[in-house]
Each structure stands twice: as structure tokens, then as C-alpha cells.
């Protein structure tokens, strides 16, 4: 872990590099100093974070977004989402100057790995029930909605290179061959990120994972507005089995566009132009865990790696206080509106439990895996 002094130094260097990039500094920086600055701007996990002019981000290369007018915040969102706590699991002292946004740099290696993921068909396998090479333990809400909000604990299940373990909120609409999907949460995805770190991960598609969509910023589509939080950042404060639990609150809310919110911070949005069947609303909301693996490997752990039957509080992975956004209010779905989906009960489990409020339905899920998919 970096010290406070190290983080502060990185912040100063980050700001200085952006001032230079925007032409606000007249200092002459040598090539050696530039290289040293870039080295210092790397996070403890090797990522490089850039401050990009909000109007020059890669997403506006999308043909549907050439003349897109940026929204800096939604006009109408649930008041309670703004009263949420600020995210606590992300790097401190990093903030881009006004007029720019923080984006994790996409490398050549990222693009190579993303293409490999797509070639193996693992991108579409990240959606529960879509592919046979995935296992899920999740809750399904099948009803007209404008988004959802949920709180999930952050864990670090061990995975092999051709595996991944997710905890996500999914929204979708449309037939399978043209499925519109947005998903957001965390994942351990060593094939994609070249490490076993737990990271903030999103995905979207407008045509059933065929030609549109991608993870995070790997293709044009997601409009970044936040100066402090980037998709792909490492969530390095993990929950401890039978100990302290660390969690994040994820919201996907439709307000003209589809907004992604972490705690009380709006990270950005997917413009409604990207979608046909989700241009107005979603027909499905799913939350829970999912794992993928190459066919010749035993499946990885999900959540804490333990079944809910082994213990719930402080032991199992969870989604708590999940609410559905109806366009006006956030409401708790009733028990009879929810259906558990567990693809391999011998490997993973999902279990409902009453939450703190009488109407709250919490999900506990997970398991050790070690099954042939």
C-alpha cells in the first residue's frame, strides 16, 4: 500500500502533467523528466491514469456520438442516491483539473487481451444465462424498470488465467440475438487485467455481444464525467472472511441516458442512442455472482468461496438493500417478484434473507467452485 506522502506526490505529479498537457505551464520539461513523471503516475498496480479533456475522450469517436452534447449530471435521480456515502475503496488524493476527466490508460496489451477474450467467447459469457460456459448464482427481476441500486461486498476470489469471477448488477432488454445489456460491479479477471486484483468493471452491448460494446473504455460508448474515479481501478480494501466487510453501492439509473453511480459519485453514462431495446427502459434486472472458465479447467471460486449455508453475516458474499427505480421512486421488490437462479447447486448457492427493513430482500451467494463447466 502506498503511504499518504506517496499518494500526495502522485497527485501533484498528475496535476502538473495535466497542466503541461493543457498548455498551462511554460516550464521546459526534459524527456528524462517526462519519463520519470510517467513512471510516478503509475498506480501501485501498474496502471497509468490520464486526465483527458472531457470533450476529447475516445468515446466521441463513436459515429452515433459525433455531435453528442455532454451532460455533467442527470436532471432527475433518486434523492437517496445523493445521500449515499462517498466511495471509500479507491485511491486518495487523485483528482483531475476542472474540464478534464480521469481515465485509466488503455494499453496495447489491454486490446490484445480483450480481443482474446472475445475470440474465446468469454465476453458474452459475462451475462447470466447467456452462455453455457458460465455459472451464476443470482436474483432475477423480470419487469419493466428504469434501473436499480444495490450494495455488494468486495471480495478477492482466486482465479486462474482463463477464468473470471464477477459480482455485478445487470440490466437488459431484447431478444438474445439483439440483446441490450449494461452491467456494472467488480470482477477478478486475470486474463483481462493481467493480475488477480479486484477491479471496478463495466460492460455494455447493443446487439447481443456481436459487434457492439466492450469492457470499460475499450471502445467508444461510455461518457466519463468524473474527475476522481476511473473504470478499471483496483478495489484494494477487501472483505475479510468472518471479519470486517467492505462494500460498494452501485446504481444504474435511466434519466435520458443510462447513468453509472458509485456511492454518491456519478462516474458517467451510456447515451441512450447506443441502444434500441433499452433506449427507454429495461425489462430485466439481475444481481449476483457469476464465474467463467475455460472448458478444461475446474471452475473458480465465487464470492467469498464459501456457500451461504456455511454462514451468512461476515462470511458470505452479499447484495443488500437492492431497490428498483421506477422513474419516480426507488422501491424494494417484493419476494414474489424475485426468482433465484443457480446454474450449478453443487458448486454455488444463492439464498434469500430478510434485510434490516421489513420489506428488504437480501441475497447471499457464492461457493468454492471446482466443477467442470
N, C-alpha and C positions, 0 to 999 in steps of 0.2 A: 504493500500500500504506500502511496506517495504521502510525504509529510505535507503539512499545511504550507510550509515555506516553498516546497517544490511546486505545489499546485498554484500558489500565488505567482511564482516565477513564470510558469507556463502561461498563466493568464496574461501577464504583462507582455510576454513574447507574442502571444496570439494577437493581442490588440495592436502591438507595434507592427506586426506583419500585415495586418489588415489596413492600417493607416498608410503603409507603404503601397499596398495594392491599390488603394483608392486615390493615391497621389496626394495624400495629406501630409507627407513628410518630405523634406528636402534633403534629408541625410543621405549620404552616399554609402551604400551597403555593399561590401565586397562579396564575391562569390563564396568565399570561405565562411563569411558571417551568415550568408543566406543558408548554406548547408547546415551550419550549426543551429540556426533558428528552426529550420525544418525538423532537425533531429529533436530539438527540445519540445516541438509542438506535438510530437507523438505521445499518445497516452501510454500508460504503463503496459498496455496490451498491444502496442504496435500500431494503433490506429492514428491516422492523421486527420485532424479536424480543421476544416476550412471555413472562413467567413466569406460568404458569397453574396454579392449584390442581389437583393431579393428579386429584382426584375431580370436577372441574368442566370437564374438557376436552370439547370439542364431540362427540367420538366417542360419548359416552354418550347422545346423542340418538337413536342407532340403536335401533329397537324391540327388537331381539334382545339389546341390551346394557344395558337399563334396570337390571337387578339384577346386573350383572356384578361379580364380585369381582376386583379388580386383583391381578395378580401382579407383583411387583417384580423377579423374576428367575426363570428356568426352574429346575426342580428337578434336571434331569439334562441336561447338554450335553457335547460332546466336550471333554476336558480341554485339548487343544491349542489350542482357540479362545480359552481364557482366558489362554494363554501368548503370544498374539499381541501385537504392538506396539500401542500406543495410536495412533489416527489422527493424522497429522501435517499434514493438508492443510486443517484447519478453523481458524476464528478462535480466538485465545488469550484467556485471561482472561475468558471468559464462563461463568458458572455460576449457575444459579438456586438460591435457598434450598431447604433440605430441605422436602419436602412439595409442591413445585411442579415443573413440567417446562418445558423450553424449546421453544417452538413459533413458527415463522415465521408472522407475522400474515397471514391471508387477506384480500385487499382486494376491493373491488367489481370492479376491473379483472381480478383473477385469475379471478373467477367468470364474467365476460363472456368472457374468452379461453377458459376451459375449456369453456364452452357452445359456442363457435365451433369448437373442436377436435372436440367430439362431433358437432356438426352436419355437419362435413365428413367424419366417419367416421374421423378420424385417431387416435382413442383405441384402437380395436381393431386398427389397423394397427401398433401398437407391439409386437405379438406375432409372432414369426417364423412365416411360413407361413399366417397367418390371413387376410390381405387382399392383393389384387393390387396395391395402391398402396404396397407396401413391398418393400424389397430387404434380404436378410440374408446374412451370411457367418458361420456359426455351427456349433457342435457339438451333436448330439442324443444324449441318453442315454435310451433308452426302456425303463425297467424300474422296478418298484416301489421307492420310496425315501422317506426321511423328511427330505430336504433335501440341501443341497450347500454347499460353500465354495470360493471361488476368489479369486485375486488378479489384478486388472486394472490396467493403467497408465492414467493420467488424461491425456486429450488435449483439444484445443480445435478440432475440425474446423469450418470455416466453413460456415455455413448461411444461407439466405435466410429471410424472414419466414414463409413457408408450408412450411417444411421442418424436419426434426429429424434428429439423428444420435445414436444410442444405443450404449452398451456395457452390457449387462445380463446378469444371471442370471435365468432364468425357470423356474418350476415350474408344472406344470399337470396336470389330470386332467379327464375327462369328455368327452362329445360336443360338437361345435363350437357347437351352439345353446345349450348349458348349461355351457360350458367354465368351469372354475375355474382362475384364474391368479393368481400372485403374481410380480412382477418387481421387481428392485432393481439399482441401479448408478448410472451417471452419464449425463447427456444434455446436449446443446446444443439448446435448444428455444426459439428466439426468439419464436415465436408465443405460447407459453405464459408465458414469463418476461419478455418484452419486452426481451430482451438476448441477446447471443451468449456469455454466460458459461456455463461448465461447472458443472452443479449435481447434487447428490445427489437422485436421483429414484426414486420407487416407484410402482407401480400394482397394483390388485387388482380382480378381478371374480368374482362367484359365479354368473353366468348368461350367459357368452359376450359380455360387454360391452354387454348390452342395457339393463338398468335398474339394476344394482348396480355399485358400485366407482367408483374415481376415482384421480387422481394425488395423492400425498402426503396432505394434510389436507383436501382439498376436499369431502369427505363423511365422515360418521361411519363408523368401521370400525377404523382403526389406533389402538391404545392406546399413547400415548407414555409412556415411563418415564424417559427420560434428561434430566438437568438441564443438559447442555452441548452436545448435538448435536441439531439440528433438521433434519428433512427439508427439502429445498429450498435448503439453504445452498450458497453458491458454493465450489467447489473451485478455489482460485486459484493453486495451485502445480502447474503443468502440466509434462508430459514435454516434453523438447526433442528434436527430430529429430536423430539422430546425436550425442546428448548425454545428459545426465542424465535418467533415467526416474523419474517419481513414480508410485506406485501405491497402491491401497487394497485391503483384503481384505474381501469381502462374504460373509456367511454367512446362509442361510435355513434354519433348523433347526426341525423339529417336536418339540415337547415339550409335550404337551397343546395348546398354541397354536402358531402359526407365528411364530417369533422372527426379528427382523432384527438382525444384529450387524455392526458396522463395526470391524474390528480386534478388540480385546478389549472393546469397549463395546457393550452391548445398548441399542439405541435404543428398541425397543418391540416390539409383536407384533400380529398379526391373530388375533382369537379364532377358534377352530375353528367356532363357531356360524355364522360368516359363510359357511361352505362346505358343500356337500353331497358332492361328489365328492372333495374334499380334506379332509374332516373327520378322516380318519385318516392318509392318506399321499398322496403324489403318484405319478403314473405316468410323468411325463416331467420331465427336466431339460435345459435348453438354455442355452448360454452363448456369447456372441459379439457381433457388431455388427449393427446394423440402421439403415436410414435410411428416412424417409418424405418425400414431396414432393407438391405439387400437380401435377396431370396436365400442366399447360402449362409446367412448369419442368424443367430438367435436374436430375438427382438430385445431392445434396450429397456431400461427401467423407465417408468412413467411417474412423474411427481416426485414423492419422497422415496420411491422404490418400495413402499410398503402398502399392503392392502388396507382399506378403511376399516375392515373388521379387526385389524391389529390395534386400532385406537384412532380416534378422531382428532380431538384438540391437541395441538402441538406435535402431532405425529403424521397426520395425513395431509396430502395436498388438498387445497380447497378453492372454491369460488363462493364468496359470501356476498350477501346484500345485493344480489342481482336484480336489476329493475329493467323494465321495458319502457321506452319512450314512445308515447302515442301521438306526439306532435304538440301536446299541450302540457302533459304531466308525465312524471316518472312513476310507474306503478309496479307493485310486486305481482308477478304472475301467480295464479292460484295453483295448487297441487295438481288439479285435474287438467291444467293447460300444459303440463310438462311431461316429457317422456324420457326415461333413461335409455341410453344406447351404449351397450358394452359388446364389442365385437368378439372378444375372447375372455370369457369369465374365468378361465383357468390361469390367465396371465395378468389380468387387470380387473378392477372393480370400480363401480360407481354407486354411491349411496346418498339418499336424501337425508337431511336432518333439519329440524326446526332451527331458525336463526334467533337472534336476540329479540326482534319484534315478532309478535304472534303470527303475522302474515308472511314472514320471511322464510324462503325455502333455500337452504344452503346445500351445496354439492361437495361431497368429499370423494376423492377418486385416486387412482394410481395402482401401482403394483410393481413387482420385480421383473416382469417380462420373462426373458429366457424361453421364448416359444418360437417355433418355426412359423413364419407368416405365409 
